[in-house]
Amino acid sequence: MEAYIMDWLNAMLRFAHFVTGVAWIGASFYFNWLENNLNRQGQQKEGISGHLWAVHGGGFYYLEKFKSYPNKLPKHLHWFKWEAYFTLITGFALLCVVYYYNANSYLLKSGTDISATTGILLSLAGLVVGWLIYDNVTKSALVKKQAIVALIMLVVVAVSAFFYQQFFAPRAVFIQIGAMIGVIMVFNVFFVIMPSQRELVKACVEKSELGEEIGFRGYIRSRNNNYFTLPVLFIMISNHYPIFYAGENAPIVLIAIFIITVLIRHYFNLEGEGKRGAKTALGAAVVLIAIAFYLLIPSKPKVIEGAKPIAYSQIALIMENRCSTCHSANPSDDQFTVAPSGFMLDTKEQIINAKDIIYTRTIASNSMPFGNKTHMTQEERDVLALWLISLKK
């Protein structure tokens, strides 16, 4: 019953996180697009810095952006905040349900000496420390040198990835970095963007002067969130693909993901603003993707000519001891009471039919057994690899 309830919590929280994330990121993309496409040419109405005509959903829309604030505060004013807050709430709840509740299975690296409690505390500390570093950098004079801020955040991602690799399972390392960036984004909204907007509304009511610093403070945090969006999205989906997170070079892959996705976002921003350098940013991203594709191609095990054929009985024993504890009609694992994804390896026919998946997960990426919980040895992987290759001949 406990596993059943946890599955429901996992599914509902994941769905809620996805929906609120789409709402928040969609709004972010739209407002950045809007800012880049406002018509600022020619004579504008008094107090207006730009306008835009649009057609959507069977109707015409007309939008205007004020230079500071309108003469009278509108009775109904929409605030874009709950999308961000609920994305954090659902995301953190999901982190607790999946990675903290099952810390020994999902969070911690196999064979690590630290306890589940220590691992959770290290994870929580990273969420706080990541924000504090970013916030203090962005409050300093460096805020006007965004290239340096980006470089500092890249260093934070790199150091964090290598640090957590020592204790966390590969997939958990990716989730941890994604969560750290996500927390920074939501805290930007809560601690900086929303207070700036409240000061803007207060100035409108009191008809007081609005310092440029207030507007800039909110703008730069929003702009940073715009650049963080693609790294977070890709990191969150990449944990479903072992080619990215498995192996000792996973931190380097994380760094590459951060650079490539920021470059792609930079391309869209430059292109939207009509500035030079957009094609250079896109070209650099494409080159890095090509390099990553080449470097991540899995190596094939060496086949010794004349080697004695591997008997299925050897494979059956490996499967029984290392794989079927979870992937079975009747799992014996203490966490999985139902075969994950309904994937079973009880019979020879099932194993042969799944040969490509088994090769990808146990040989090419070493991502299975999950967290190497059943302690599959390299010798067993080599034997399994040679047998799987023999099936393809």
Backbone hydrogen bonds in HBPLUS format (Angstrom, degrees):
<---DONOR---> <-ACCEPTOR-->    atom                        ^
c    i                          cat <-CA-CA->   ^        H-A-AA   ^      H-
h    n   atom  resd res      DA  || num        DHA   H-A  angle D-A-AA Bond
n    s   type  num  typ     dist DA aas  dist angle  dist       angle   num
A0005-ILE N   A0001-MET O   2.96 MM   4  6.24 159.5  2.00 152.5 156.8     1
A0006-MET N   A0002-GLU O   2.94 MM   4  6.19 159.9  1.98 150.9 156.8     2
A0007-ASP N   A0003-ALA O   2.94 MM   4  6.13 149.2  2.04 143.8 151.8     3
A0008-TRP N   A0004-TYR O   3.13 MM   4  6.44 154.1  2.20 144.8 151.3     4
A0009-LEU N   A0005-ILE O   2.92 MM   4  6.24 163.0  1.94 153.2 157.9     5
A0010-ASN N   A0006-MET O   2.84 MM   4  5.97 161.7  1.88 147.3 152.8     6
A0011-ALA N   A0007-ASP O   2.94 MM   4  6.12 166.0  1.96 149.1 152.4     7
A0012-MET N   A0008-TRP O   2.89 MM   4  6.04 174.0  1.89 159.3 161.0     8
A0013-LEU N   A0009-LEU O   2.90 MM   4  5.86 165.1  1.92 150.0 155.0     9
A0014-ARG N   A0010-ASN O   2.94 MM   4  5.91 154.7  2.01 142.9 150.8    10
A0015-PHE N   A0011-ALA O   2.97 MM   4  6.11 156.5  2.03 144.9 151.4    11
A0016-ALA N   A0012-MET O   2.92 MM   4  6.12 163.1  1.94 147.4 152.3    12
A0017-HIS N   A0013-LEU O   2.80 MM   4  5.90 157.7  1.85 147.4 154.1    13
A0018-PHE N   A0014-ARG O   2.93 MM   4  6.06 154.0  2.00 142.2 149.4    14
A0019-VAL N   A0015-PHE O   2.92 MM   4  6.18 164.5  1.95 153.9 157.5    15
A0020-THR N   A0016-ALA O   2.95 MM   4  6.07 174.7  1.95 154.0 155.8    16
A0021-GLY N   A0017-HIS O   2.90 MM   4  5.81 149.3  2.00 138.2 147.8    17
A0022-VAL N   A0018-PHE O   2.91 MM   4  6.09 155.1  1.97 146.8 153.0    18
A0023-ALA N   A0019-VAL O   3.02 MM   4  6.30 159.4  2.06 149.3 154.8    19
A0024-TRP N   A0020-THR O   2.95 MM   4  6.16 159.2  2.00 147.3 152.5    20
A0025-ILE N   A0021-GLY O   2.86 MM   4  5.93 173.0  1.86 156.6 158.4    21
A0026-GLY N   A0022-VAL O   2.76 MM   4  5.58 149.3  1.86 139.3 149.3    22
A0027-ALA N   A0023-ALA O   3.11 MM   4  6.18 153.6  2.18 135.6 142.1    23
A0028-SER N   A0024-TRP O   2.96 MM   4  6.25 154.9  2.02 146.9 154.6    24
A0029-PHE N   A0025-ILE O   2.85 MM   4  6.07 164.4  1.87 153.4 156.5    25
A0030-TYR N   A0026-GLY O   2.94 MM   4  6.11 158.3  1.99 144.4 151.0    26
A0031-PHE N   A0027-ALA O   2.94 MM   4  6.14 168.6  1.95 154.1 156.2    27
A0032-ASN N   A0028-SER O   3.06 MM   4  6.19 155.5  2.13 148.1 154.8    28
A0033-TRP N   A0029-PHE O   2.91 MM   4  6.07 155.3  1.98 146.2 153.6    29
A0034-LEU N   A0030-TYR O   2.74 MM   4  5.98 157.2  1.79 150.6 158.0    30
A0035-GLU N   A0031-PHE O   2.91 MM   4  6.03 160.8  1.94 142.3 146.8    31
A0036-ASN N   A0032-ASN O   3.10 MM   4  6.27 153.0  2.18 141.6 148.4    32
A0037-ASN N   A0033-TRP O   3.01 MM   4  6.16 129.2  2.27 143.4 157.1    33
A0037-ASN N   A0034-LEU O   3.13 MM   3  5.16 137.0  2.32  97.5 109.6    34
A0039-ASN N   A0051-HIS O   2.69 MM  12  5.21 171.1  1.69 159.5 158.4    35
A0051-HIS N   A0039-ASN O   3.18 MM  12  5.21 152.6  2.26 125.2 130.8    36
A0048-ILE N   A0045-LYS O   3.04 MM   3  5.38 161.7  2.07 135.1 134.4    37
A0067-LYS N   A0047-GLY O   2.80 MM  20  5.52 164.4  1.83 143.4 145.5    38
A0049-SER N   A0065-LYS O   2.81 MM  16  5.76 160.0  1.85 157.3 164.2    39
A0065-LYS N   A0050-GLY O   2.88 MM  15  5.44 161.3  1.92 162.0 160.9    40
A0052-LEU N   A0063-LEU O   2.85 MM  11  5.19 144.4  1.97 147.9 151.1    41
A0063-LEU N   A0052-LEU O   2.89 MM  11  5.19 166.2  1.91 151.4 156.1    42
A0054-ALA N   A0061-TYR O   2.88 MM   7  5.07 156.4  1.94 147.6 148.9    43
A0061-TYR N   A0054-ALA O   2.67 MM   7  5.07 159.1  1.71 158.4 158.4    44
A0056-HIS N   A0059-GLY O   2.90 MM   3  5.57 157.2  1.95 160.7 166.0    45
A0059-GLY N   A0056-HIS O   3.16 MM   3  5.57 146.1  2.28 110.5 119.7    46
A0084-ALA N   A0081-LYS O   3.05 MM   3  5.48 121.3  2.41 106.7 119.7    47
A0085-TYR N   A0081-LYS O   3.04 MM   4  6.37 166.0  2.06 155.1 159.2    48
A0086-PHE N   A0082-TRP O   2.92 MM   4  5.90 170.8  1.93 149.5 152.0    49
A0087-THR N   A0083-GLU O   3.16 MM   4  6.17 137.7  2.34 132.0 143.0    50
A0088-LEU N   A0084-ALA O   3.14 MM   4  6.48 153.2  2.22 150.3 156.2    51
A0089-ILE N   A0085-TYR O   2.94 MM   4  6.23 162.8  1.97 149.8 155.1    52
A0090-THR N   A0086-PHE O   2.93 MM   4  5.87 170.5  1.94 141.8 145.0    53
A0091-GLY N   A0087-THR O   2.97 MM   4  5.85 149.7  2.06 134.2 143.7    54
A0092-PHE N   A0088-LEU O   2.81 MM   4  5.89 164.2  1.84 153.0 156.6    55
A0093-ALA N   A0089-ILE O   3.02 MM   4  6.15 157.0  2.07 143.5 150.4    56
A0094-LEU N   A0090-THR O   2.92 MM   4  6.07 152.0  2.00 142.5 150.1    57
A0095-LEU N   A0091-GLY O   2.92 MM   4  6.18 149.0  2.02 142.8 151.6    58
A0096-CYS N   A0092-PHE O   2.97 MM   4  6.26 150.3  2.06 146.1 153.6    59
A0097-VAL N   A0093-ALA O   2.94 MM   4  6.21 163.3  1.97 151.2 155.3    60
A0098-VAL N   A0094-LEU O   2.92 MM   4  5.96 169.7  1.93 152.6 155.6    61
A0099-TYR N   A0095-LEU O   2.93 MM   4  5.34 136.2  2.12 127.9 140.5    62
A0100-TYR N   A0095-LEU O   3.03 MM   5  6.43 147.3  2.14 147.4 154.8    63
A0101-TYR N   A0096-CYS O   2.73 MM   5  5.82 147.2  1.83 160.6 166.4    64
A0105-SER N   A0102-ASN O   2.99 MM   3  5.48 134.8  2.20 111.8 124.1    65
A0106-TYR N   A0102-ASN O   2.78 MM   4  5.80 176.1  1.78 171.5 172.9    66
A0107-LEU N   A0103-ALA O   2.97 MM   4  4.51 131.6  2.21 109.9 124.2    67
A0108-LEU N   A0103-ALA O   2.87 MM   5  5.95 168.3  1.89 166.1 164.4    68
A0169-ALA N   A0107-LEU O   2.85 MM  62  5.69 157.3  1.91 132.0 138.0    69
A0109-LYS N   A0167-PHE O   2.70 MM  58  5.38 164.0  1.73 143.9 138.7    70
A0112-THR N   A0109-LYS O   3.13 MM   3  5.57 160.4  2.17 136.8 134.6    71
A0119-GLY N   A0115-SER O   2.98 MM   4  6.25 158.2  2.03 149.4 155.6    72
A0120-ILE N   A0116-ALA O   2.96 MM   4  6.23 157.7  2.01 151.0 156.4    73
A0121-LEU N   A0117-THR O   2.97 MM   4  6.21 160.4  2.01 149.3 154.9    74
A0122-LEU N   A0118-THR O   2.87 MM   4  6.11 151.9  1.95 148.5 156.4    75
A0123-SER N   A0119-GLY O   2.99 MM   4  6.24 150.8  2.08 143.7 151.7    76
A0124-LEU N   A0120-ILE O   2.91 MM   4  6.22 165.0  1.93 155.3 158.5    77
A0125-ALA N   A0121-LEU O   2.87 MM   4  5.99 156.5  1.93 145.3 152.3    78
A0126-GLY N   A0122-LEU O   3.07 MM   4  6.25 149.9  2.16 140.4 147.5    79
A0127-LEU N   A0123-SER O   3.23 MM   4  6.63 148.1  2.33 145.7 153.6    80
A0128-VAL N   A0124-LEU O   3.24 MM   4  6.60 152.4  2.32 148.1 154.7    81
A0129-VAL N   A0125-ALA O   2.80 MM   4  5.96 175.2  1.80 162.1 163.8    82
A0130-GLY N   A0126-GLY O   2.94 MM   4  5.76 160.8  1.98 140.8 146.8    83
A0132-LEU N   A0128-VAL O   2.98 MM   4  6.27 163.6  2.01 154.3 159.1    84
A0133-ILE N   A0129-VAL O   2.96 MM   4  6.15 163.6  1.99 157.6 160.4    85
A0134-TYR N   A0130-GLY O   3.16 MM   4  6.31 172.3  2.16 147.2 149.6    86
A0135-ASP N   A0131-TRP O   2.74 MM   4  5.83 170.9  1.75 160.6 163.9    87
A0136-ASN N   A0132-LEU O   3.04 MM   4  6.03 164.4  2.07 143.5 147.7    88
A0137-VAL N   A0133-ILE O   3.04 MM   4  6.19 157.7  2.09 150.6 157.0    89
A0138-THR N   A0134-TYR O   2.91 MM   4  6.08 160.0  1.95 153.7 159.5    90
A0139-LYS N   A0135-ASP O   2.97 MM   4  6.13 125.2  2.28 137.3 151.3    91
A0140-SER N   A0137-VAL O   3.17 MM   3  5.27 150.9  2.26 100.1 108.9    92
A0143-VAL N   A0140-SER O   3.19 MM   3  5.98 172.6  2.20 121.0 123.3    93
A0144-LYS N   A0141-ALA O   3.44 MM   3  6.37 167.2  2.46 121.2 122.3    94
A0145-LYS N   A0142-LEU O   2.72 MM   3  5.08 160.1  1.76 119.1 123.6    95
A0148-ILE N   A0145-LYS O   2.99 MM   3  5.65 130.9  2.24 115.9 127.0    96
A0149-VAL N   A0145-LYS O   3.24 MM   4  6.65 154.8  2.31 144.9 152.4    97
A0150-ALA N   A0146-GLN O   2.89 MM   4  6.09 159.8  1.93 147.6 152.5    98
A0151-LEU N   A0147-ALA O   3.03 MM   4  6.25 150.9  2.11 138.3 146.2    99
A0152-ILE N   A0148-ILE O   2.88 MM   4  6.16 156.9  1.93 151.6 157.5   100
A0153-MET N   A0149-VAL O   2.97 MM   4  6.25 159.8  2.01 151.8 157.0   101
A0154-LEU N   A0150-ALA O   2.95 MM   4  6.18 144.2  2.08 141.5 151.7   102
A0155-VAL N   A0151-LEU O   3.01 MM   4  6.34 150.4  2.10 145.4 152.9   103
A0156-VAL N   A0152-ILE O   2.93 MM   4  6.28 153.1  2.00 147.2 155.1   104
A0157-VAL N   A0153-MET O   2.94 MM   4  6.18 159.3  1.99 146.6 151.4   105
A0158-ALA N   A0154-LEU O   2.93 MM   4  6.16 160.9  1.97 147.5 153.0   106
A0159-VAL N   A0155-VAL O   2.84 MM   4  6.00 176.5  1.84 159.8 160.3   107
A0160-SER N   A0156-VAL O   2.96 MM   4  5.94 161.5  2.00 145.4 151.4   108
A0161-ALA N   A0157-VAL O   2.90 MM   4  6.00 157.9  1.95 146.6 153.0   109
A0162-PHE N   A0158-ALA O   3.06 MM   4  6.32 167.1  2.08 155.4 157.8   110
A0163-PHE N   A0159-VAL O   2.91 MM   4  6.02 151.6  1.99 145.6 154.4   111
A0164-TYR N   A0160-SER O   2.86 MM   4  6.00 178.5  1.87 158.1 158.5   112
A0165-GLN N   A0161-ALA O   3.05 MM   4  6.04 136.6  2.25 138.0 149.2   113
A0166-GLN N   A0163-PHE O   3.12 MM   3  5.77 153.5  2.19 113.6 120.5   114
A0167-PHE N   A0164-TYR O   3.10 MM   3  5.45 148.4  2.21 108.4 116.7   115
A0168-PHE N   A0164-TYR O   2.76 MM   4  5.57 171.3  1.76 170.2 173.0   116
A0172-ALA N   A0169-ALA O   2.90 MM   3  5.15 118.3  2.29 106.1 122.6   117
A0173-VAL N   A0169-ALA O   2.99 MM   4  6.33 142.2  2.14 155.3 167.1   118
A0174-PHE N   A0170-PRO O   3.39 MM   4  6.80 156.1  2.46 147.2 151.2   119
A0175-ILE N   A0171-ARG O   3.11 MM   4  6.44 163.3  2.14 148.0 152.5   120
A0176-GLN N   A0172-ALA O   2.82 MM   4  5.95 156.6  1.88 146.9 153.3   121
A0177-ILE N   A0173-VAL O   3.08 MM   4  6.36 163.5  2.11 152.9 155.5   122
A0178-GLY N   A0174-PHE O   2.95 MM   4  6.18 164.5  1.98 153.4 158.4   123
A0179-ALA N   A0175-ILE O   2.80 MM   4  5.97 154.4  1.86 149.5 156.8   124
A0180-MET N   A0176-GLN O   2.93 MM   4  6.16 152.9  2.00 147.2 154.7   125
A0181-ILE N   A0177-ILE O   3.09 MM   4  6.37 161.8  2.12 152.3 155.6   126
A0182-GLY N   A0178-GLY O   2.91 MM   4  6.08 157.4  1.96 145.2 152.5   127
A0183-VAL N   A0179-ALA O   2.84 MM   4  6.04 155.2  1.90 150.8 156.2   128
A0184-ILE N   A0180-MET O   3.17 MM   4  6.42 157.7  2.22 143.0 148.6   129
A0185-MET N   A0181-ILE O   3.04 MM   4  6.37 155.8  2.10 149.6 155.9   130
A0186-VAL N   A0182-GLY O   3.04 MM   4  6.36 162.7  2.07 153.0 156.5   131
A0187-PHE N   A0183-VAL O   2.85 MM   4  5.94 166.9  1.86 156.7 161.0   132
A0188-ASN N   A0184-ILE O   2.90 MM   4  6.02 140.8  2.06 140.9 151.3   133
A0189-VAL N   A0185-MET O   3.31 MM   4  6.68 148.1  2.41 139.2 146.3   134
A0189-VAL N   A0186-VAL O   3.01 MM   3  5.12 118.0  2.40  96.9 111.7   135
A0190-PHE N   A0186-VAL O   2.93 MM   4  6.31 164.2  1.96 154.3 158.0   136
A0191-PHE N   A0187-PHE O   2.78 MM   4  5.59 166.4  1.80 147.8 152.3   137
A0192-VAL N   A0188-ASN O   3.12 MM   4  5.32 143.7  2.25 126.0 134.3   138
A0193-ILE N   A0188-ASN O   2.82 MM   5  6.10 173.1  1.83 160.6 162.9   139
A0194-MET N   A0189-VAL O   2.86 MM   5  5.72 161.9  1.89 155.5 157.3   140
A0196-SER N   A0192-VAL O   3.02 MM   4  6.08 154.3  2.08 146.7 154.1   141
A0197-GLN N   A0193-ILE O   2.99 MM   4  6.26 150.4  2.08 145.9 154.3   142
A0198-ARG N   A0194-MET O   2.88 MM   4  6.19 145.8  2.00 149.8 160.1   143
A0199-GLU N   A0195-PRO O   3.02 MM   4  6.29 151.5  2.10 144.4 151.3   144
A0200-LEU N   A0196-SER O   3.02 MM   4  6.31 144.9  2.14 139.2 149.2   145
A0201-VAL N   A0197-GLN O   2.96 MM   4  6.23 156.6  2.01 146.1 151.4   146
A0202-LYS N   A0198-ARG O   2.85 MM   4  6.06 158.3  1.90 147.1 153.6   147
A0203-ALA N   A0199-GLU O   2.93 MM   4  6.08 153.7  2.00 142.4 149.0   148
A0204-CYS N   A0200-LEU O   3.07 MM   4  6.33 145.1  2.19 140.4 149.8   149
A0205-VAL N   A0201-VAL O   3.02 MM   4  6.35 155.2  2.08 150.9 156.7   150
A0206-GLU N   A0202-LYS O   2.92 MM   4  6.10 163.5  1.95 152.4 157.1   151
A0207-LYS N   A0203-ALA O   2.74 MM   4  5.38 115.1  2.17 133.0 146.7   152
A0208-SER N   A0203-ALA O   3.07 MM   5  4.90 143.1  2.21 129.3 138.4   153
A0214-ILE N   A0211-GLY O   3.23 MM   3  5.76 137.8  2.42 109.8 118.3   154
A0216-PHE N   A0212-GLU O   2.96 MM   4  6.17 163.3  1.98 156.3 161.7   155
A0217-ARG N   A0213-GLU O   2.89 MM   4  5.92 154.9  1.96 145.1 151.4   156
A0218-GLY N   A0214-ILE O   3.30 MM   4  6.59 165.2  2.32 151.3 153.3   157
A0219-TYR N   A0215-GLY O   2.95 MM   4  6.05 156.4  2.00 146.0 153.7   158
A0220-ILE N   A0216-PHE O   2.86 MM   4  5.94 169.3  1.87 156.4 157.7   159
A0221-ARG N   A0217-ARG O   3.38 MM   4  6.50 158.4  2.43 140.9 146.2   160
A0222-SER N   A0218-GLY O   3.08 MM   4  6.19 155.9  2.14 144.3 151.4   161
A0223-ARG N   A0219-TYR O   2.81 MM   4  6.03 151.8  1.89 148.9 157.7   162
A0224-ASN N   A0220-ILE O   2.88 MM   4  6.07 153.1  1.95 141.3 148.4   163
A0225-ASN N   A0221-ARG O   2.95 MM   4  6.20 157.9  1.99 144.9 150.8   164
A0226-ASN N   A0222-SER O   3.02 MM   4  6.29 145.0  2.14 139.3 148.8   165
A0227-TYR N   A0223-ARG O   3.18 MM   4  6.61 145.3  2.31 143.7 151.8   166
A0227-TYR N   A0224-ASN O   3.00 MM   3  5.16 120.7  2.36  98.7 113.2   167
A0228-PHE N   A0224-ASN O   2.91 MM   4  6.24 141.8  2.06 147.5 159.6   168
A0229-THR N   A0225-ASN O   3.08 MM   4  6.14 130.9  2.33 145.2 155.6   169
A0232-VAL N   A0228-PHE O   3.15 MM   4  6.34 168.6  2.16 160.4 163.6   170
A0233-LEU N   A0229-THR O   3.01 MM   4  6.25 166.9  2.03 156.5 160.3   171
A0234-PHE N   A0230-LEU O   2.95 MM   4  6.09 173.1  1.96 159.3 160.6   172
A0235-ILE N   A0231-PRO O   2.92 MM   4  5.97 162.5  1.95 150.4 156.1   173
A0236-MET N   A0232-VAL O   2.96 MM   4  6.05 159.0  2.00 150.5 156.0   174
A0237-ILE N   A0233-LEU O   3.16 MM   4  6.46 149.7  2.26 145.2 152.5   175
A0238-SER N   A0234-PHE O   2.81 MM   4  5.79 146.8  1.92 149.1 159.0   176
A0240-HIS N   A0237-ILE O   3.11 MM   3  5.85 164.7  2.13 119.9 123.7   177
A0241-TYR N   A0238-SER O   2.87 MM   3  5.29 164.3  1.89 117.0 121.9   178
A0244-PHE N   A0241-TYR O   3.03 MM   3  6.06 167.4  2.05 133.3 135.9   179
A0246-ALA N   A0242-PRO O   2.91 MM   4  5.19 160.2  1.95 145.2 147.6   180
A0250-ALA N   A0247-GLY O   3.33 MM   3  5.76 155.7  2.39 116.5 116.4   181
A0252-ILE N   A0249-ASN O   3.00 MM   3  5.33 121.5  2.35 106.9 121.6   182
A0253-VAL N   A0249-ASN O   3.05 MM   4  6.44 152.2  2.13 151.8 160.6   183
A0254-LEU N   A0250-ALA O   2.89 MM   4  6.22 153.7  1.96 152.4 159.9   184
A0255-ILE N   A0251-PRO O   2.98 MM   4  6.28 156.1  2.04 146.2 151.8   185
A0256-ALA N   A0252-ILE O   2.93 MM   4  6.19 158.1  1.98 147.0 153.1   186
A0257-ILE N   A0253-VAL O   2.83 MM   4  6.11 154.3  1.89 150.8 158.0   187
A0258-PHE N   A0254-LEU O   2.99 MM   4  6.28 159.3  2.04 150.2 155.1   188
A0259-ILE N   A0255-ILE O   3.02 MM   4  6.33 163.8  2.05 152.8 156.6   189
A0260-ILE N   A0256-ALA O   2.85 MM   4  5.98 174.0  1.85 157.7 159.8   190
A0261-THR N   A0257-ILE O   2.98 MM   4  5.97 170.2  1.99 151.3 154.5   191
A0262-VAL N   A0258-PHE O   3.10 MM   4  6.10 153.2  2.17 142.2 149.7   192
A0263-LEU N   A0259-ILE O   2.97 MM   4  6.15 155.2  2.03 148.2 155.4   193
A0264-ILE N   A0260-ILE O   2.97 MM   4  6.28 152.4  2.05 147.2 154.9   194
A0265-ARG N   A0261-THR O   3.00 MM   4  6.22 158.9  2.04 143.5 148.9   195
A0266-HIS N   A0262-VAL O   2.80 MM   4  6.00 150.0  1.89 144.7 154.1   196
A0267-TYR N   A0263-LEU O   2.85 MM   4  6.12 148.0  1.96 144.6 153.0   197
A0268-PHE N   A0264-ILE O   3.18 MM   4  6.55 161.7  2.21 149.6 152.3   198
A0269-ASN N   A0265-ARG O   2.99 MM   4  6.26 156.3  2.04 148.2 155.1   199
A0270-LEU N   A0266-HIS O   2.89 MM   4  6.06 169.4  1.90 155.0 157.6   200
A0271-GLU N   A0267-TYR O   2.84 MM   4  5.95 163.2  1.87 154.0 159.6   201
A0272-GLY N   A0268-PHE O   2.85 MM   4  5.91 155.4  1.91 141.3 148.5   202
A0273-GLU N   A0269-ASN O   2.96 MM   4  6.15 146.4  2.08 143.8 152.6   203
A0274-GLY N   A0270-LEU O   2.91 MM   4  5.94 113.4  2.37 136.3 152.6   204
A0275-LYS N   A0270-LEU O   2.92 MM   5  5.05 154.7  1.98 149.2 150.2   205
A0274-GLY N   A0271-GLU O   3.21 MM   3  5.04 147.2  2.32  94.1 103.8   206
A0281-ALA N   A0277-GLY O   3.06 MM   4  6.32 158.6  2.11 151.9 156.4   207
A0282-LEU N   A0278-ALA O   3.01 MM   4  6.32 161.7  2.04 151.7 156.8   208
A0283-GLY N   A0279-LYS O   2.79 MM   4  5.88 157.4  1.84 143.2 150.3   209
A0284-ALA N   A0280-THR O   2.94 MM   4  6.13 157.3  1.99 147.7 153.3   210
A0285-ALA N   A0281-ALA O   3.08 MM   4  6.31 154.2  2.15 143.6 150.5   211
A0286-VAL N   A0282-LEU O   2.95 MM   4  6.23 159.0  2.00 153.1 158.3   212
A0287-VAL N   A0283-GLY O   2.98 MM   4  6.22 159.6  2.02 150.3 155.6   213
A0288-LEU N   A0284-ALA O   3.02 MM   4  6.23 161.2  2.06 147.9 152.7   214
A0289-ILE N   A0285-ALA O   2.92 MM   4  6.15 151.4  2.00 147.2 155.5   215
A0290-ALA N   A0286-VAL O   2.97 MM   4  6.21 157.4  2.02 147.9 153.7   216
A0291-ILE N   A0287-VAL O   2.98 MM   4  6.27 156.1  2.04 148.7 155.2   217
A0292-ALA N   A0288-LEU O   2.89 MM   4  6.08 161.2  1.93 147.1 152.4   218
A0293-PHE N   A0289-ILE O   2.84 MM   4  6.05 157.2  1.89 149.5 156.1   219
A0294-TYR N   A0290-ALA O   3.09 MM   4  6.33 157.5  2.14 145.4 150.6   220
A0295-LEU N   A0291-ILE O   2.93 MM   4  6.16 167.0  1.95 155.1 158.8   221
A0296-LEU N   A0292-ALA O   2.95 MM   4  5.95 143.8  2.08 148.4 156.4   222
A0297-ILE N   A0294-TYR O   3.32 MM   3  5.58 164.1  2.34 106.7 111.4   223
A0307-ALA N   A0304-ILE O   3.16 MM   3  5.55 151.4  2.25 134.3 131.8   224
A0314-GLN N   A0311-ALA O   3.10 MM   3  5.68 140.5  2.26 111.8 120.4   225
A0315-ILE N   A0312-TYR O   2.94 MM   3  5.00 112.1  2.42  97.5 114.2   226
A0316-ALA N   A0312-TYR O   2.76 MM   4  6.03 161.3  1.79 161.5 167.6   227
A0317-LEU N   A0313-SER O   3.14 MM   4  6.26 151.9  2.22 137.6 143.9   228
A0318-ILE N   A0314-GLN O   3.12 MM   4  6.42 156.2  2.18 144.7 150.8   229
A0319-MET N   A0315-ILE O   2.88 MM   4  6.11 166.9  1.89 158.4 161.8   230
A0320-GLU N   A0316-ALA O   2.92 MM   4  6.05 156.8  1.97 144.3 151.0   231
A0321-ASN N   A0317-LEU O   3.01 MM   4  6.16 160.0  2.05 148.2 152.8   232
A0322-ARG N   A0318-ILE O   2.81 MM   4  5.72 157.0  1.87 153.3 159.7   233
A0323-CYS N   A0319-MET O   2.95 MM   4  4.84 146.8  2.07 121.4 131.1   234
A0324-SER N   A0319-MET O   2.70 MM   5  5.78 168.0  1.72 165.9 163.9   235
A0326-CYS N   A0323-CYS O   3.25 MM   3  6.20 160.6  2.29 123.0 126.0   236
A0327-HIS N   A0323-CYS O   3.04 MM   4  6.03 162.2  2.07 156.0 150.4   237
A0332-SER N   A0325-THR O   2.90 MM   7  4.97 129.1  2.16 121.5 137.0   238
A0333-ASP N   A0325-THR O   3.03 MM   8  5.35 142.0  2.18 151.6 140.4   239
A0328-SER N   A0326-CYS O   2.94 MM   2  5.71 132.8  2.17 106.6  92.4   240
A0345-LEU N   A0327-HIS O   2.88 MM  18  5.66 158.7  1.93 137.0 134.3   241
A0342-GLY N   A0339-ALA O   2.85 MM   3  4.97 154.0  1.92 133.9 130.7   242
A0343-PHE N   A0340-PRO O   3.05 MM   3  5.98 173.9  2.06 127.6 129.6   243
A0351-ILE N   A0347-THR O   3.04 MM   4  6.33 157.3  2.10 149.4 155.7   244
A0352-ILE N   A0348-LYS O   2.91 MM   4  6.11 165.2  1.93 154.9 158.4   245
A0353-ASN N   A0349-GLU O   2.95 MM   4  6.07 164.4  1.97 150.4 155.1   246
A0354-ALA N   A0350-GLN O   3.12 MM   4  6.20 134.3  2.34 135.7 146.8   247
A0354-ALA N   A0351-ILE O   3.20 MM   3  5.16 130.8  2.45  93.3 106.4   248
A0355-LYS N   A0352-ILE O   3.17 MM   3  5.07 161.0  2.20 112.3 111.5   249
A0358-ILE N   A0354-ALA O   2.87 MM   4  6.05 166.9  1.89 165.2 169.8   250
A0359-TYR N   A0355-LYS O   2.95 MM   4  6.07 158.4  2.00 143.5 149.3   251
A0360-THR N   A0356-ASP O   3.00 MM   4  6.20 163.0  2.03 145.5 150.2   252
A0361-ARG N   A0357-ILE O   2.95 MM   4  6.13 163.9  1.98 154.5 158.2   253
A0362-THR N   A0358-ILE O   2.84 MM   4  5.73 163.2  1.87 152.5 157.5   254
A0363-ILE N   A0359-TYR O   2.96 MM   4  5.06 147.0  2.07 128.2 137.2   255
A0364-ALA N   A0359-TYR O   2.88 MM   5  6.22 165.2  1.91 157.6 162.6   256
A0365-SER N   A0360-THR O   3.12 MM   5  6.17 129.7  2.39 139.7 151.8   257
A0367-SER N   A0361-ARG O   2.83 MM   6  5.36 120.8  2.19 149.8 167.1   258
A0368-MET N   A0361-ARG O   3.05 MM   7  5.42 139.2  2.22 138.3 133.6   259
A0372-ASN N   A0369-PRO O   2.63 MM   3  4.58 157.8  1.67 131.2 127.7   260
A0373-LYS N   A0370-PHE O   3.13 MM   3  5.99 150.1  2.22 121.6 124.7   261
A0375-HIS N   A0372-ASN O   2.98 MM   3  5.13 160.1  2.02 108.4 113.7   262
A0381-ARG N   A0377-THR O   3.06 MM   4  6.41 152.4  2.14 144.4 152.3   263
A0382-ASP N   A0378-GLN O   2.90 MM   4  6.16 153.2  1.97 148.3 155.3   264
A0383-VAL N   A0379-GLU O   3.01 MM   4  6.27 158.4  2.05 147.7 153.1   265
A0384-LEU N   A0380-GLU O   2.93 MM   4  6.08 165.4  1.96 148.9 153.4   266
A0385-ALA N   A0381-ARG O   2.80 MM   4  5.94 152.6  1.88 145.0 153.1   267
A0386-LEU N   A0382-ASP O   3.04 MM   4  6.27 164.5  2.07 150.6 153.1   268
A0387-TRP N   A0383-VAL O   3.07 MM   4  6.31 157.9  2.12 148.9 155.2   269
A0388-LEU N   A0384-LEU O   2.92 MM   4  6.10 160.6  1.95 150.7 156.0   270
A0389-ILE N   A0385-ALA O   2.91 MM   4  6.12 155.6  1.97 150.0 157.0   271
A0390-SER N   A0386-LEU O   3.01 MM   4  6.18 151.2  2.09 140.6 148.3   272
A0391-LEU N   A0387-TRP O   3.24 MM   4  6.57 134.3  2.46 138.9 150.1   273
A0391-LEU N   A0388-LEU O   3.17 MM   3  5.22 132.9  2.40  95.0 107.4   274
A0392-LYS N   A0389-ILE O   3.02 MM   3  5.30 139.3  2.19 104.7 116.0   275
A0393-LYS N   A0390-SER O   3.43 MM   3  5.46 154.8  2.50  97.7 104.7   276
